[in-house]
Amino acid sequence: MKTERAKKGNISAGFTLVEVFVVMAILAILATMGWQASGLINNRQMNKTAELQVSQMEVGMNAYRIDNGEELPAGDGDVWSSHVLYTTLNCDADGDGNPDTDPKTQEVREPYCDGITPIADIKNQSEVLNGIPAIKMSLKPKGAPKKKKLFVLLDPWGTPYRYRMGYEMRDEKGKTGKGVNPDFDIFSLGVDASGNGLSNEGKNEDNISNIRSWR
């Protein structure tokens, strides 16, 4: 009788294999939920950072337009346009990584966007978040001279910001801009890094997740 009681006591005090699997499954579900919640919080933080950066670049571009007789640089929203955005806002027409010198006063020009942080090599997203926005030596954009790297402005996801001339503006060749706004568009492709497509009617169909100056 003692042996039977001892066996019963051992069974009630331990866990069956099924119970162990159930506990493991519950822990896995909780871990997944926690990871997803953490991802959502991090993505919201990145969205807010991108919105702030776009707003600051928008202010800078408007200041540039006032200083240059209402003229704006050409840009059609491709990767190359991020270099245009950089050279314009950082007063770096030659693209050497430093603001140019005013030929009249011989003083270094003040960038139109405060807080631009040069970063030689982006290794993770946290480094990008520290810049407003960050500058990086880009891989050669399509159409750029061979073996030449260009400075671009990166969003919190490490993707180049885009710039488009507005539909009321014309470039040096007289071509009208394709932007949504009448003056200019500045936008990030967002977390999915997609968008900037055109419909058959020529209308912009930027992905809804994009952070943009016309939102």
Wavefront OBJ file of the C-alpha trace (Angstrom):
o trace
v 0.000 0.000 0.000
v 2.822 2.404 0.808
v 4.340 1.765 -2.577
v 1.090 2.636 -4.362
v 0.689 5.853 -2.314
v 4.269 6.819 -3.065
v 3.700 6.298 -6.779
v 0.487 8.350 -6.664
v 2.287 11.095 -4.756
v 5.088 11.250 -7.296
v 2.635 11.510 -10.190
v 0.643 14.334 -8.591
v 3.780 16.258 -7.667
v 5.427 16.163 -11.122
v 4.473 17.284 -14.655
v 3.351 15.085 -17.488
v 4.892 15.455 -20.936
v 1.665 17.023 -22.246
v 1.688 19.637 -19.479
v 5.305 20.532 -20.270
v 4.426 21.029 -23.952
v 1.425 23.199 -23.032
v 3.589 25.431 -20.818
v 6.222 25.726 -23.547
v 3.560 26.668 -26.099
v 2.146 29.363 -23.798
v 5.631 30.798 -23.201
v 6.297 30.853 -26.953
v 3.027 32.701 -27.595
v 3.790 35.262 -24.877
v 7.308 35.793 -26.258
v 5.924 36.332 -29.764
v 3.351 38.830 -28.486
v 6.069 40.700 -26.600
v 8.306 40.823 -29.678
v 5.467 42.131 -31.853
v 4.558 44.796 -29.276
v 8.204 45.873 -29.074
v 8.343 46.113 -32.873
v 5.224 48.282 -32.986
v 6.591 50.649 -30.338
v 9.925 50.908 -32.160
v 8.192 51.546 -35.500
v 6.063 54.321 -33.968
v 9.220 55.938 -32.623
v 10.787 55.756 -36.081
v 7.660 57.233 -37.675
v 7.757 60.187 -35.286
v 11.464 60.689 -35.956
v 10.877 60.615 -39.716
v 7.992 63.090 -39.410
v 10.248 65.460 -37.449
v 13.041 65.119 -39.995
v 10.703 65.740 -42.956
v 9.307 68.832 -41.207
v 12.815 70.198 -40.599
v 13.859 69.563 -44.191
v 10.660 71.215 -45.402
v 11.477 74.363 -43.393
v 15.018 74.323 -44.772
v 13.852 73.950 -48.378
v 11.436 76.870 -47.979
v 14.285 79.014 -46.630
v 16.430 78.012 -49.608
v 13.631 78.969 -52.004
v 13.295 82.426 -50.423
v 17.046 83.008 -50.674
v 17.123 81.921 -54.319
v 14.322 83.940 -55.870
v 11.642 81.238 -55.497
v 13.724 78.767 -57.487
v 14.124 75.131 -56.410
v 16.490 72.353 -57.498
v 15.205 69.704 -59.907
v 14.310 66.288 -58.507
v 11.915 63.507 -59.512
v 11.796 61.334 -56.391
v 14.424 58.733 -57.289
v 17.491 57.756 -55.238
v 19.518 60.490 -56.953
v 17.055 63.078 -55.567
v 18.321 62.328 -52.051
v 21.727 63.641 -53.097
v 20.024 66.764 -54.485
v 18.259 67.144 -51.135
v 21.581 66.851 -49.312
v 23.527 69.324 -51.498
v 20.691 71.858 -51.254
v 20.056 71.721 -47.522
v 23.715 71.429 -46.555
v 24.882 74.158 -49.010
v 27.310 71.647 -50.498
v 27.003 72.155 -54.262
v 30.247 70.301 -55.028
v 29.186 67.347 -52.866
v 32.470 67.031 -50.986
v 30.800 66.633 -47.597
v 31.373 70.194 -46.386
v 29.289 73.390 -46.759
v 30.574 75.694 -49.510
v 32.195 79.096 -49.012
v 30.293 82.220 -50.017
v 32.285 83.756 -52.916
v 31.418 87.293 -51.778
v 32.070 87.101 -48.057
v 34.422 84.076 -48.056
v 32.440 82.753 -45.106
v 31.261 79.152 -44.836
v 27.572 78.903 -45.716
v 25.162 77.923 -42.958
v 23.172 74.728 -43.736
v 19.432 75.201 -44.227
v 18.646 72.184 -42.049
v 20.038 72.294 -38.502
v 21.172 69.117 -36.851
v 22.371 67.209 -39.912
v 24.826 64.665 -38.534
v 27.570 63.210 -40.743
v 27.897 59.454 -40.218
v 30.600 57.631 -42.174
v 29.070 54.172 -41.944
v 25.572 53.258 -40.752
v 25.748 49.907 -38.989
v 22.385 49.873 -37.277
v 19.146 51.825 -37.057
v 19.940 53.374 -33.660
v 22.784 55.335 -35.266
v 20.388 56.728 -37.870
v 17.930 57.806 -35.180
v 20.600 60.056 -33.651
v 20.861 62.188 -36.802
v 18.227 64.725 -37.947
v 18.649 63.485 -40.566
v 21.779 61.383 -40.959
v 24.213 61.769 -43.836
v 25.901 58.750 -45.330
v 28.198 57.998 -48.217
v 25.780 56.177 -50.468
v 26.382 53.367 -52.880
v 26.507 54.663 -56.429
v 22.987 55.789 -57.377
v 21.684 54.835 -60.804
v 22.947 57.317 -63.377
v 25.862 58.534 -61.259
v 29.421 58.611 -62.662
v 31.276 55.320 -62.372
v 33.002 54.568 -59.066
v 31.601 57.725 -57.512
v 29.801 57.691 -54.175
v 27.454 60.470 -53.165
v 26.136 61.870 -49.904
v 22.471 61.161 -49.279
v 20.048 61.812 -46.412
v 18.833 58.667 -44.671
v 15.552 58.076 -42.893
v 15.314 56.113 -39.589
v 15.139 52.833 -41.555
v 18.409 53.581 -43.335
v 16.734 54.341 -46.693
v 17.426 57.575 -48.623
v 14.853 60.346 -48.305
v 13.312 61.398 -51.628
v 12.684 64.816 -53.161
v 10.403 65.921 -56.016
v 9.910 69.312 -57.607
v 6.281 70.477 -57.350
v 3.802 70.637 -60.213
v 3.955 74.456 -60.405
v 7.765 74.538 -60.654
v 10.028 74.115 -63.689
v 13.619 72.922 -63.880
v 16.462 74.517 -65.838
v 15.234 72.769 -69.007
v 11.693 74.080 -68.585
v 10.214 70.731 -67.565
v 7.384 70.854 -65.024
v 7.810 69.008 -61.729
v 5.783 65.893 -60.905
v 5.245 66.525 -57.201
v 1.980 66.310 -55.275
v 2.552 69.745 -53.745
v 2.764 72.860 -55.940
v 6.300 73.635 -54.717
v 8.054 70.414 -53.628
v 7.656 67.026 -51.976
v 10.010 65.535 -49.383
v 9.252 62.013 -48.238
v 10.487 58.760 -46.762
v 9.483 55.419 -48.252
v 8.593 54.269 -44.726
v 9.106 50.938 -43.058
v 8.348 48.920 -46.205
v 10.688 51.042 -48.392
v 8.173 51.083 -51.255
v 6.028 53.641 -53.021
v 6.576 56.573 -55.351
v 4.765 54.768 -58.144
v 2.786 56.416 -60.917
v -0.601 55.338 -62.236
v -1.483 55.207 -65.927
v -2.975 58.682 -65.533
v 0.345 59.969 -64.217
v -0.961 60.488 -60.692
v 1.281 59.743 -57.741
v 0.368 56.606 -55.832
v 2.776 56.773 -52.923
v 2.337 54.022 -50.383
v 0.156 55.020 -47.421
v 2.937 54.086 -44.980
v 5.212 56.813 -46.362
v 6.098 59.822 -44.216
v 5.739 62.864 -46.431
v 5.529 66.642 -46.528
v 1.982 66.630 -47.928
v 0.402 64.431 -45.234
l 1 2 3 4 5 6 7 8 9 10 11 12 13 14 15 16 17 18 19 20 21 22 23 24 25 26 27 28 29 30 31 32 33 34 35 36 37 38 39 40 41 42 43 44 45 46 47 48 49 50 51 52 53 54 55 56 57 58 59 60 61 62 63 64 65 66 67 68 69 70 71 72 73 74 75 76 77 78 79 80 81 82 83 84 85 86 87 88 89 90 91 92 93 94 95 96 97 98 99 100 101 102 103 104 105 106 107 108 109 110 111 112 113 114 115 116 117 118 119 120 121 122 123 124 125 126 127 128 129 130 131 132 133 134 135 136 137 138 139 140 141 142 143 144 145 146 147 148 149 150 151 152 153 154 155 156 157 158 159 160 161 162 163 164 165 166 167 168 169 170 171 172 173 174 175 176 177 178 179 180 181 182 183 184 185 186 187 188 189 190 191 192 193 194 195 196 197 198 199 200 201 202 203 204 205 206 207 208 209 210 211 212 213 214 215
